[in-house]
């Protein structure tokens, strides 16, 4: 009986280590109009969330935004934490603050697009739909059928991203 308990413990330990390493080196992406959002698993404990706007007429500061994170996997859940997040500053907004852009290619980043409202409480404005960059603090990603889902919510709405 003692041997079978040790065998089960060894299998669970190996399985947990193996499942974490399955993400190492993999990339999952979410693409929308004029934007790509990518999760890159660099090692068995670090990853990067990279947002790239495909507009040549936006500020260099926002064209590519990278957030470095550490992660741990537990089954179909991946817990990520921004490496710049400390105990006293982990209260981030739902999305990153991006200064308004006067862009012809990415009009959804303009000040007017941010002010536009769509009828109904559950509909996203073009800015929210295409321009919102999730602000990672401590978040949970879910693995569903070889896809990774990131859902961010605040008191008003949910914004979700499905990475393939």
C-alpha positions, 0 to 999 in steps of 0.5 A: 500500500505504501509503494502505491501511494509513492507511485501515485505521488511520483506520477502526479509530481511528474505530471505537474512538471510535465504539464508546465513545460508543455507551454515552454516556447509556445505562442498563442495569438489573438488578432483583431482589426489592426491589432495583434495580442500575443502570449509568448511562454518564454520558459517554464515560469516566464511569459510575455503579453505583447500588444502590437498595433498595425498602424504606421501613424501611431506613437512609437510608445504604444505601437508595441506594448510588452508586459513581462510576467511570471506564471504557474500552471495548475491543470487548465488554469494559468496564474500570471503575475506582472513582474513589475507588480508588487504587493502595494501596486497591484490594483491596475485598471481593466485596460492600460491607459493609451493616450488618444492618437490621431491615426487614420489607420487606427481611428478607434484610438482617437479621442472621438472613438473613446467618447462614442457610445453604443446603445445597450450595456453589453456592447463595446465601443470600437475603442474598447473592442479594438484598442483596449490593451489588457492591463495584467496584474495578477490574472488567471488564464484558462486553457479551453480546447487548446486555446487560452482565454483571458477575461478581464472585468470591472464593475461595468463590463467584461473584456475577453480575449481568445488566444489560438 
